[in-house]
């Protein structure tokens, strides 16, 4: 898409506009005066309401009561699709391609928009969202006014997007499908590299090769940021993984000559992002409710260790409701998943969330629960959300309990239905 001239793009139609990343890009397009519309498969107030307020027209497929259904594809100069819609609505993408206008995925589109900026790209198997948010907040406090696209809602910003008028664009660089190769960053950060996305990559070496290619496209690279760890202040967000993310953020802003005292003060006040070990509230019975996006064994272990910094073993009981994300990941990392819940007292498993895959009957939450159970952990799988909700209600959780919904899917919806919390 190197020949795409964004100055000639007046209308963009986003396929899967409710996604956390693509909705941020839609906001960026609106900020540049581009007319935006899009389709989603469900109502998602968190991402869609602000787009509607900004003038975007939102359609739904399948049609939903009281909403606009997509009877025919609106005319646009560019069609941008979420990868998830290669499975959720491939016919819409194919229909768009028949119109003769450019049709590209979210990351290709992000790469086109990014060409006008000095891109600060945060890459790594884990920690991208938190580090991106930390860097963004520091640069804002330092007066550098960056444009920001992040794969979550930054609590301080109340959004996954910030319009900036400077030369800097801070973004997450996603390694899945080698998507981060759509970027040619001014500054690149690699937080960590681990086996993941093995539905696409052959093995760890294949992943490492992709990261090396990503780094080769960068003007400046930050690889060893651990020397900044000693400068990380006491954080509001727990866990060594968050301290490592903060060290990476300090390395970035030091490179950009931000005053250390500004960076340290901002990190000390950093309140986190949506769905990253987010404390959602407390019930009338005293149960504390958390939600966490962790979906890789390393992330699960790190989040639970961080939680135990706040609530040591023996003082609070930690109940995890985990929804495995993707058949391929669950199968490839099966043994690691059986060992990553050491700091939990009870594990409840929802059916596997298969966002971009066909069903695979060779793997299931029932099989995972059986394997975890053999490690001595109290584990129970559920065949449906409704079954899980009924069971959790019957637990009668109280002041000694921490209840955590976990995973990249929709586990958090169970807490919304089961508990009343403030």
ABEGO torsion letter per residue (X at the ends): XAABBAAABABBBBBGAABAAAAAAAAAAAAAGBBBBBBBABBBAAAAAAAAAAGBBBBBOBBBBGBBBBABBBBBABBBBBAAAAAABAAAAAAAAAAGBBBBBAAAAAAAAAAABBBBBBBEABGAAAAAAAAAAAAAAAGAGBBBBBABBBAAAGBABBBBABABBBBBBBABGGAAAABBBABBBBABBBBBGAAABABAAAAAAAAAAAAAABABBBABAAAAAAABBBBABBEAAAAAAAAAAAAAAAAAGBBAAAAAAAAAABAEBBGBGBBAEBBAAGBBBBBBABABAAAAAAAAAAAAAABBBGABBBBBBBBBBEAAAAAAAAAAAAAAAAABABBBBBBBBBAABBBBAABBAAAAAAAAAAAGBBBBBBABAAAAAAAAAAAGBBAABBBBBBEABAAAAAAAAABBBX
